[in-house]
């Protein structure tokens, strides 16, 4: 008998803080394993707590964006309608949430790479730790999609998928972000990034619209969820 797919939930559109808190509440209530597909409004910049000082709130405000800290780590992300954002809520002790935080990303990255291949995007692969840590950093390196972490997904030398993780006694949340499109200029302006950061970010990131223009958001989301569950 094939394994039973994990349940998925697609809450109604919420604010970014409500979306982040909702997944944590599910974890604390012991509702995992479950895959949560988010829809948010208005757009915001979300950033790891330790990296919040990297974002200029005045610059973000000029772009009409709030800065929202998230419990996971990582650089700033523009969370808007063009970002497919999926949380995987996993209870403590589950085999797909090993104690080693880096190892916990491996199956997620490989599943996402497989989903992208199924969407007609050749060459998508999850990057192992040694290679990821040797990836050259540019002027956009402080932004999530300007750097590369272990088991994130690339096509060629361009990043397609960002991963982050929350750990609690009750278990963990693996956060997956896949841009349908990426407004590198707006993100760079909103975080007060140095000159050249927007161009560097655009060169290092590949959105689904870049890689497969005929794939729509719903089709891409369904493929990702199917692979992850």
C-alpha positions as CSV (number, residue, x, y, z in Angstrom):
1,X,0.0,0.0,0.0
2,X,1.4,3.4,-0.9
3,X,2.1,5.8,2.0
4,X,-0.8,8.1,2.8
5,X,-0.3,11.7,1.7
6,X,0.0,14.3,4.4
7,X,-3.0,16.6,4.7
8,X,-2.8,20.1,3.3
9,X,-4.5,23.3,4.3
10,X,-5.0,26.5,2.3
11,X,-6.2,29.2,4.7
12,X,-7.9,32.3,3.4
13,X,-5.8,35.4,2.7
14,X,-4.2,36.7,5.9
15,X,-1.6,39.3,6.8
16,X,2.0,38.1,6.9
17,X,2.2,38.1,10.7
18,X,-1.1,36.1,10.9
19,X,0.3,33.6,8.4
20,X,3.5,33.1,10.3
21,X,1.7,32.8,13.7
22,X,-0.8,30.4,12.2
23,X,1.8,27.7,11.4
24,X,3.3,28.1,14.8
25,X,-0.1,27.7,16.5
26,X,-0.7,24.5,14.4
27,X,2.6,23.1,15.6
28,X,1.9,23.9,19.2
29,X,-1.5,22.3,19.0
30,X,0.1,19.1,17.6
31,X,-1.6,19.3,14.2
32,X,1.3,18.0,12.1
33,X,2.4,16.6,9.9
34,X,0.6,19.0,7.6
35,X,1.5,21.2,4.6
36,X,0.2,24.8,4.7
37,X,-0.1,26.9,1.5
38,X,-0.2,30.6,2.3
39,X,-1.9,33.5,0.7
40,X,-1.1,36.9,2.1
41,X,-2.0,40.6,1.8
42,X,-0.6,43.2,2.0
43,X,2.9,42.4,0.8
44,X,5.7,42.8,3.4
45,X,9.4,42.2,4.0
46,X,9.9,39.2,6.2
47,X,13.3,38.7,7.8
48,X,15.0,36.4,10.3
49,X,15.1,37.8,13.8
50,X,18.9,38.0,13.9
51,X,19.0,39.7,10.5
52,X,16.4,42.4,11.2
53,X,19.1,45.0,11.7
54,X,20.1,44.5,8.0
55,X,16.8,46.1,6.9
56,X,16.2,49.8,6.8
57,X,12.6,50.3,8.0
58,X,12.5,53.7,6.5
59,X,13.4,52.4,3.1
60,X,10.8,49.6,3.4
61,X,8.1,52.2,4.4
62,X,8.9,54.2,1.3
63,X,8.1,51.1,-0.8
64,X,4.8,50.7,1.1
65,X,6.1,47.6,3.0
66,X,6.2,46.6,6.7
67,X,9.1,44.7,8.0
68,X,8.0,41.5,9.8
69,X,10.4,39.4,11.8
70,X,10.1,35.6,11.5
71,X,11.1,33.0,14.0
72,X,13.4,31.3,11.5
73,X,16.7,32.7,10.4
74,X,17.7,34.1,7.0
75,X,17.9,37.3,5.1
76,X,15.0,39.4,3.9
77,X,12.3,38.1,1.5
78,X,9.7,40.1,-0.3
79,X,6.5,38.2,0.5
80,X,3.9,39.3,-2.1
81,X,1.5,37.7,-4.5
82,X,4.5,36.4,-6.6
83,X,5.9,34.3,-3.9
84,X,4.7,30.7,-3.4
85,X,5.0,30.3,0.3
86,X,4.6,26.8,1.9
87,X,5.1,25.7,5.5
88,X,5.6,22.1,6.4
89,X,4.6,21.5,10.0
90,X,6.2,18.4,11.5
91,X,5.8,17.0,15.0
92,X,8.8,16.2,17.2
93,X,10.2,12.7,16.7
94,X,9.0,12.4,13.1
95,X,11.6,10.7,10.8
96,X,11.5,13.7,8.4
97,X,12.5,16.0,11.2
98,X,16.0,14.8,12.2
99,X,17.8,16.5,15.1
100,X,20.4,17.8,12.6
101,X,18.8,21.0,11.2
102,X,20.7,20.9,7.9
103,X,19.8,17.3,7.3
104,X,16.1,18.1,7.7
105,X,16.3,20.2,4.6
106,X,17.5,17.5,2.3
107,X,14.3,15.7,1.5
108,X,12.5,19.0,1.1
109,X,15.0,20.3,-1.5
110,X,15.0,17.0,-3.4
111,X,11.2,16.9,-3.5
112,X,11.0,20.5,-4.8
113,X,13.7,19.8,-7.4
114,X,11.6,16.8,-8.5
115,X,8.5,18.9,-8.7
116,X,10.3,21.5,-10.9
117,X,11.5,18.7,-13.2
118,X,7.9,17.6,-13.5
119,X,6.9,21.2,-14.6
120,X,9.3,20.9,-17.5
121,X,12.3,22.7,-15.8
122,X,15.4,20.7,-16.5
123,X,18.5,20.7,-14.3
124,X,16.8,21.6,-11.0
125,X,18.8,20.1,-8.1
126,X,19.2,20.5,-4.4
127,X,22.7,21.6,-3.5
128,X,24.7,19.6,-0.9
129,X,26.3,21.4,2.0
130,X,29.9,21.6,0.9
131,X,29.0,23.0,-2.5
132,X,26.4,25.4,-1.0
133,X,28.9,26.8,1.5
134,X,31.4,27.4,-1.3
135,X,28.9,29.3,-3.4
136,X,30.4,32.8,-4.1
137,X,28.7,35.7,-2.3
138,X,28.0,38.9,-4.1
139,X,26.7,42.3,-3.0
140,X,23.2,40.8,-2.6
141,X,24.4,38.0,-0.3
142,X,22.6,39.4,2.7
143,X,19.2,38.8,1.0
144,X,17.7,35.4,1.1
145,X,17.7,34.8,-2.6
146,X,21.1,36.4,-2.9
147,X,22.8,33.6,-1.0
148,X,22.7,29.8,-1.0
149,X,22.2,27.4,2.0
150,X,22.5,23.6,2.0
151,X,19.8,21.7,0.1
152,X,18.3,24.8,-1.5
153,X,17.5,24.4,-5.1
154,X,19.3,25.8,-8.1
155,X,18.9,25.6,-11.9
156,X,22.4,26.2,-13.3
157,X,23.9,28.8,-11.1
158,X,20.7,30.5,-10.2
159,X,18.7,29.9,-7.0
160,X,15.0,29.0,-7.4
161,X,14.0,27.9,-3.8
162,X,14.7,29.4,-0.4
163,X,14.4,27.4,2.8
164,X,14.2,28.3,6.4
165,X,13.3,26.5,9.6
166,X,11.6,27.0,13.0
167,X,12.3,24.5,15.8
168,X,10.3,24.2,19.0
169,X,9.8,21.5,21.6
170,X,6.7,20.4,19.8
171,X,8.5,19.9,16.5
172,X,9.5,22.1,13.6
173,X,8.3,24.1,10.6
174,X,10.2,24.0,7.3
175,X,9.4,27.1,5.3
176,X,9.6,26.9,1.5
177,X,9.6,30.0,-0.8
178,X,9.5,29.8,-4.5
179,X,9.2,33.0,-6.6
180,X,6.9,33.0,-9.5
181,X,8.5,36.4,-10.3
182,X,11.0,38.4,-8.3
183,X,11.0,42.2,-8.2
184,X,14.7,42.5,-7.3
185,X,14.7,46.3,-7.6
186,X,11.8,46.7,-5.1
187,X,13.4,44.3,-2.6
188,X,16.8,46.0,-2.9
189,X,15.3,49.4,-2.4
190,X,13.1,48.2,0.5
191,X,16.0,46.9,2.5
192,X,18.3,49.8,1.8
193,X,20.7,47.4,0.0
194,X,24.0,48.8,-1.4
195,X,24.4,49.9,-5.0
196,X,24.4,47.0,-7.4
197,X,22.5,44.7,-5.1
198,X,19.4,44.6,-7.4
199,X,21.4,43.5,-10.4
200,X,23.3,41.0,-8.4
201,X,20.1,39.5,-7.0
202,X,18.5,39.3,-10.4
203,X,21.5,37.5,-11.8
204,X,21.6,35.0,-8.9
205,X,17.9,34.2,-8.8
206,X,15.6,32.4,-11.3
207,X,11.9,32.7,-11.0
208,X,9.4,30.2,-12.3
209,X,8.3,32.8,-14.9
210,X,12.0,32.9,-16.1
211,X,12.3,29.1,-16.3
212,X,8.9,28.1,-17.6
213,X,6.8,31.0,-18.7
214,X,3.8,28.8,-19.5
215,X,3.5,27.5,-15.9
216,X,0.9,29.3,-13.8
217,X,0.9,29.8,-10.0
218,X,-1.8,27.2,-9.3
219,X,-0.1,24.6,-11.4
220,X,3.2,25.2,-9.8
221,X,1.7,25.2,-6.3
222,X,-0.1,21.9,-6.8
223,X,3.1,20.3,-8.2
224,X,5.1,21.5,-5.2
225,X,2.5,20.3,-2.7
226,X,2.2,16.9,-4.4
227,X,5.9,16.4,-4.2
228,X,6.1,17.5,-0.5
229,X,3.2,15.4,0.7
